[in-house]
């Protein structure tokens, strides 16, 4: 009876899991099929969508557009620089909060964590005014700098750093290692999984960011893909094949990064200490 209950429970789990997968895959499949249909083809009728002809002419047309390539370069540069800068700042902040004693450390930590409760929309106006006053509007810095402050990254890394055995730090200190050497040689290597998970989240978030780049960028050549694609779509009102092909190309880098490094997400979040 117990085995039967377990098998029924597992069967229900499989049904729910596969149902969620199907719900996620259907829009993806519709996007792929729409992007490879010839320009002007009906894509709202299932029978017409899944039957030939199919063509790659939409992708050829898009890749011949200089704007798409420029937007892609902007997105890649901003996402990579934002990820590297965020990892650097959050890891140093987490190390300081975890291992360096100073007055008011708990208050500083709670102030940083309080940033998680502030919605992004609430900071748009003061952030925009700050960028205007410093002459940073319509630049890479206007998008990268606000994204570096990542309270969630500090929380994840500090939680991990708190569980690193003190004996490792004491042994390194006895050997003459300073604070930065301890951070570089002990804490960073041990937190690779957490850092990898944070890097994936940061890269995908930066790649998909729309609201702030839309407000901070004023010229077409400085646009990122999430901002530029709607501009591209506006020229094809009522036509879905070419805009869908552009959306597919825009989503590929983030999707590839997630697929290649998805194991680091679970491992990085769940790994909060070191045994032994």
Secondary structure, DSSP 8 states (H G I E B T S, - for coil): -HHHHHHHHHHHHHHHHHHHHHHHHHHHHHHHHHHTS-TT---SSHHHHSSS---SHHHHHHHT-HHHHHHHHHHHHHHHHHHHHHHHHHHHHHHHHHH---TTHHHHHHHHHHGGGS-GGGGHHHHHHHHHHTT-TTSHHHHHHHHH--HHHHHHHHHHHHTS-HHHHHHHHHTT--HHHHIIIIIHHHTHHHHHHHHHHHHHHHHH--HHHHHH--SGGG--HHHHHHHHHTTSTT--HHHHHHHHHHHHHHHHHHHHHHHHHHHHHH------
